[in-house]
């Protein structure tokens, strides 16, 4: 797959959203990293999540649960 300028802009947009989500775990995930995840399918966000607390499910799990069956064939943007 060749990365187009348009796709690079979209990738940056979704990754920025994942970073924004990761910030929600700022004081609750130590010693684990703060992680955000955005799942996109056909140009639509179908799931989002972040690592909320140490010992609880990670961002990807929350995002996949939110997306459900729409996660199949989608792209995950993850800050880890």
LINSUL-V717731 format. One line per field, one symbol per residue. phi: phi as a letter, one per 40 degrees, with the letter a starting at -180 (. if undefined). Layout:
phi: ???
This chain:
phi: .cccccccccdccccccccdcdcccdbbbdccccbbabbbbfgbcbabaaccadgbdcdccccccccfccccgcbbbbcc
